[in-house]
Amino acid sequence: MENGQSNGCKNCGGNYILIKDEEDPRLTMFNKPLPCCGCGIGWCSLLLGFVCPLIWYCAAILYLCRYYNKDPRERSGLAANAIAALVCTIVTLITLAAIYL
């Protein structure tokens, strides 16, 4: 199908193509933009986590509870939060060990 050609649509005058996939309607589920300014919950949580690291742990819990099954586009951002929470925990433990030991 070429750009600008219709896919059997008689009302659109040949200027538009259909977004829906008639063979697999699940593909139209992700046509809407992600929440949080289009970046998704994961990436916004990652950025806000530099201000308050507890947000990383909340997003890591979402990752471990498989929140990304609702929208697979969230998976990479939530995984980044899980990694950031792990790194933050390790750095905190090393810092506390250096101070008290």
C-alpha positions, -999 to 999 in steps of 0.1 A, spaced: 0 0 0 14 34 -10 11 66 11 -19 86 2 -38 57 -13 -70 45 3 -76 9 14 -110 5 0 -124 36 18 -150 53 -4 -157 83 19 -122 96 23 -115 104 -13 -82 85 -15 -63 108 8 -61 87 39 -52 52 49 -68 31 76 -50 27 108 -68 -3 121 -56 -37 112 -87 -58 104 -69 -90 107 -55 -84 142 -75 -58 162 -50 -60 191 -26 -38 171 -48 -8 174 -46 -9 212 -13 11 211 -24 39 189 -29 62 218 0 81 233 17 71 265 8 89 297 32 114 314 38 137 284 42 108 260 73 94 276 55 68 298 54 62 335 88 44 335 109 72 319 92 100 338 98 80 370 134 76 361 139 114 357 119 122 389 139 96 408 170 118 407 150 142 429 135 115 451 150 80 447 120 63 463 102 68 430 127 43 415 116 17 439 79 23 432 85 19 395 107 -12 401 77 -27 419 56 -20 389 82 -38 367 83 -68 390 45 -70 390 46 -70 352 27 -37 347 42 -37 312 18 -64 302 -8 -37 299 14 -17 275 46 -33 263 60 2 255 65 8 292 88 -22 297 121 -4 289 114 26 312 104 4 341 134 -18 336 156 12 337 140 21 371 147 -13 384 184 -10 374 185 25 390 170 12 422 195 -16 423 225 7 417 211 31 444 208 3 469 244 -9 462 258 26 465 239 32 497 251 0 512 288 6 502 285 42 516 271 30 549 297 2 552 325 27 546 311 51 572 304 26 600 331 -1 594 
